[in-house]
Amino acid sequence: MTRRSEGSGLPLSAPSTWLVLALSAVFVLLGLLFVFAPRVGAAVFGIPAPEGPGLSYVSAIGLRDLAFGGYLAALSRLSTRRAVGTVLGLTVLIPAGDVILVLLEQGFESPKHLLLHAGSGFVMAASALWLLRQSSHDNTGGTS
């Protein structure tokens, strides 16, 4: 049987923990923006908000971001570096898809939005690599 402290989340003293919590907060705030101000959210995303019932798709993006922010916060407090790093690494698919969507819709007319999504993917990938490398050097990344 393992001690509770071994699997009770990322250490609060680690800078990587605070990075994960900051990413979580950013995604929760973005999610709230997309849900409660979908036209503003669409402008931030880089694709014009549709009219009528299509606007609810923008709120779906917000719910996605809210859920992801919640997953990150929960994993950071309840899981291992390996688990959080793996989730961040797999989630790079979201900003990669966002880049493709903005590119298909706007082309290169909106480079700031393309850079926003690409930068988000880069931060997620770099964070994932950092956490996964740390997990190979301590006992908080094991498979217990």
Helices and strands as residue ranges (DSSP letters): G 4-7, H 15-36, H 38-45, G 52-55, H 56-78, H 81-91, H 93-106, G 107-109, H 111-135, G 139-141
